[in-house]
Amino acid sequence: MPGTYLPSDYLPVLIFLMVATAFGIGALLIGELLRLKRPYPEKLMPYESGNLPVGEPRHRFSVKFYIIAMLFVIFDVEAVFLYPWAVVFDRIGLYAFIEMIIFIVILFVGYVYAWKKEAFKWD
């Protein structure tokens, strides 16, 4: 109908968002009100896998650490894209196979580039 600009199909989405928000806030409030509050020095201490903290908490990491972390995430995402493709490989045809080969070649070129730039060497 002309002049009506409020899409009525989005009403369930709005209700879902309101219920989800109310549930999240309610869970946080109930947890805050009902939990035990008994702080003691060991509980307030920074946790490092059961070991006593060593050194300053604001220790600077090398940029190489972040580069290796990003490369790990990139190649991990590659595996996420390969799995569903492998599951339906028998139904997708030659076109999708060629697309996946191009995808793998691009990732391989990125891997070789990072290797040549010595991004994988830890100082």
C-alpha positions in Angstrom: 0.0 0.0 0.0 1.5 3.4 -1.0 2.5 5.6 1.9 3.1 2.8 4.3 6.8 2.6 5.0 6.9 0.4 8.1 7.7 -3.2 7.0 5.5 -5.5 9.1 7.6 -8.5 8.3 10.3 -7.2 10.7 8.0 -7.3 13.8 9.1 -10.9 14.8 12.8 -9.8 14.4 12.2 -6.8 16.7 10.4 -9.0 19.3 13.3 -11.5 19.1 15.8 -8.8 19.7 13.9 -7.4 22.6 13.5 -10.8 24.2 17.2 -11.6 23.7 18.3 -8.3 25.1 16.0 -8.7 28.1 17.3 -12.3 28.7 21.0 -11.1 28.6 20.4 -8.2 30.9 18.3 -10.3 33.2 20.9 -13.1 33.4 23.6 -10.5 34.3 21.4 -8.9 37.0 20.4 -12.2 38.6 24.1 -13.3 38.6 25.1 -10.1 40.2 22.4 -10.3 42.9 22.7 -14.0 43.8 26.4 -14.7 43.6 28.6 -14.9 46.7 30.8 -11.9 47.3 33.8 -13.0 49.3 37.0 -11.4 47.8 40.3 -12.5 49.2 43.9 -11.8 48.1 44.4 -15.0 46.1 41.1 -14.5 44.3 41.9 -10.9 43.3 45.4 -11.8 42.0 46.0 -12.0 38.2 45.6 -15.6 37.0 48.4 -17.2 35.0 47.6 -20.9 34.7 48.1 -21.4 38.4 51.6 -19.8 38.5 52.6 -16.7 40.3 52.7 -13.7 38.0 56.2 -12.8 36.8 57.3 -9.5 35.4 55.3 -6.4 34.5 51.7 -6.8 33.3 52.2 -4.2 30.6 55.0 -6.2 28.8 55.2 -5.2 25.1 55.1 -8.0 22.6 57.0 -8.0 19.3 55.1 -7.2 16.2 56.1 -10.6 14.8 53.8 -12.1 17.5 50.8 -10.3 16.0 51.8 -11.1 12.4 52.0 -14.9 13.2 48.7 -14.7 15.0 47.0 -13.0 12.0 48.5 -15.6 9.7 47.2 -18.4 11.9 43.7 -16.9 11.7 43.9 -16.5 8.0 44.9 -20.1 7.3 42.4 -21.3 9.9 39.6 -19.5 8.0 40.9 -21.2 4.9 40.1 -24.6 6.5 36.7 -23.3 7.4 36.0 -22.5 3.7 37.4 -25.8 2.5 35.3 -28.1 4.7 31.8 -27.3 3.4 33.2 -27.3 -0.2 34.6 -30.8 0.4 31.3 -32.0 1.8 29.3 -31.1 -1.4 32.2 -31.7 -3.8 30.3 -34.4 -5.8 27.3 -32.0 -6.5 29.0 -28.7 -7.3 30.6 -29.5 -10.6 33.7 -28.4 -12.5 33.1 -24.6 -12.1 33.2 -24.7 -8.3 36.3 -27.0 -8.5 38.1 -24.4 -10.6 37.0 -21.6 -8.2 38.4 -23.6 -5.2 41.7 -24.2 -7.1 42.0 -20.4 -7.7 41.2 -19.8 -4.0 43.9 -22.3 -2.8 46.5 -20.8 -5.3 45.8 -17.3 -4.0 46.3 -18.5 -0.4 49.4 -20.3 -1.4 50.8 -17.2 -3.0 50.1 -15.3 0.3 51.9 -18.1 2.2 54.9 -18.0 0.0 55.0 -14.2 0.3 54.9 -14.4 4.1 57.6 -17.0 4.0 59.9 -14.9 1.8 59.4 -11.9 4.1 60.4 -14.2 7.0 57.2 -13.6 8.8 57.4 -17.1 10.3 60.8 -16.6 11.9 60.7 -15.8 15.6 63.5 -13.6 16.9 
